[in-house]
Amino acid sequence: MNDHDITKEGIRVKPGQVWLDFDKRTNGGKRTVTVDRVVDGGAFVTTNGVTKANGKPYTSRLSVRRMHKGATGWALVSEAP
């Protein structure tokens, strides 16, 4: 991990954390994701509770820079176990 893995709010993004998406376009602002890994400022995540037609989960890469509170930002829901 490095400084690129720290949000504007000073939170170090780590595998196992659960984040809430504030973007109203994503399931009414109720989408949560779990961080799978963090590489050079990118958080690779799996969407919780939603799967593709083939049964596999949705995965995405989020910029750690965007992981902060705001209209289209993110909030940490729970730390890694």
C-alpha positions as CSV (number, residue, x, y, z in Angstrom):
1,M,0.0,0.0,0.0
2,N,1.0,3.6,-0.6
3,D,-0.3,7.1,-0.3
4,H,-2.4,6.5,-3.4
5,D,-4.5,4.1,-1.3
6,I,-5.6,6.8,1.2
7,T,-8.9,8.8,0.6
8,K,-9.2,12.6,0.8
9,E,-10.7,11.9,4.3
10,G,-7.6,10.0,5.4
11,I,-9.0,6.5,5.3
12,R,-6.7,3.8,4.0
13,V,-8.6,1.6,1.6
14,K,-8.0,-2.1,2.4
15,P,-9.3,-5.4,1.2
16,G,-12.5,-6.5,3.1
17,Q,-13.9,-3.0,3.7
18,V,-17.5,-2.4,2.7
19,W,-18.3,1.0,1.0
20,L,-21.7,2.7,0.3
21,D,-22.2,4.4,-3.1
22,F,-24.0,7.7,-2.8
23,D,-24.7,8.0,-6.5
24,K,-28.5,8.0,-6.8
25,R,-28.3,6.3,-10.2
26,T,-27.1,3.1,-8.5
27,N,-30.1,1.4,-6.9
28,G,-31.3,4.6,-5.2
29,G,-28.0,5.3,-3.7
30,K,-28.0,2.0,-1.7
31,R,-25.3,0.0,-3.6
32,T,-22.5,-1.4,-1.5
33,V,-19.3,-2.9,-2.6
34,T,-16.6,-4.9,-0.9
35,V,-12.9,-4.1,-1.6
36,D,-11.1,-7.2,-3.0
37,R,-7.7,-5.6,-3.5
38,V,-6.1,-2.2,-3.9
39,V,-3.4,-1.5,-6.5
40,D,-1.8,1.9,-7.1
41,G,-4.8,4.1,-6.3
42,G,-7.4,1.7,-7.7
43,A,-9.7,-0.3,-5.5
44,F,-11.0,-3.5,-7.2
45,V,-14.4,-4.2,-5.8
46,T,-17.3,-6.6,-5.9
47,T,-20.9,-5.3,-5.8
48,N,-22.8,-6.8,-2.9
49,G,-26.2,-8.5,-3.4
50,V,-26.3,-8.2,-7.2
51,T,-25.2,-10.7,-9.8
52,K,-25.1,-10.9,-13.5
53,A,-27.5,-13.2,-15.4
54,N,-24.8,-15.9,-15.3
55,G,-24.7,-15.8,-11.5
56,K,-21.3,-14.1,-11.3
57,P,-20.9,-10.9,-9.3
58,Y,-20.3,-7.5,-10.8
59,T,-16.8,-6.3,-10.4
60,S,-15.3,-2.8,-10.9
61,R,-12.2,-0.7,-10.4
62,L,-12.8,2.5,-8.4
63,S,-10.4,5.4,-8.1
64,V,-9.5,5.8,-4.4
65,R,-9.5,9.6,-5.1
66,R,-13.3,9.3,-5.7
67,M,-13.9,7.4,-2.4
68,H,-15.1,10.3,-0.3
69,K,-18.4,11.7,0.8
70,G,-20.3,13.7,-1.7
71,A,-23.3,13.5,-4.1
72,T,-21.6,10.9,-6.2
73,G,-19.0,9.7,-3.7
74,W,-18.6,6.9,-1.2
75,A,-18.7,6.2,2.5
76,L,-17.0,3.5,4.5
77,V,-19.6,1.3,6.0
78,S,-17.5,-1.3,7.8
79,E,-13.8,-2.1,8.2
80,A,-12.2,-5.3,7.1
81,P,-12.9,-8.3,9.4
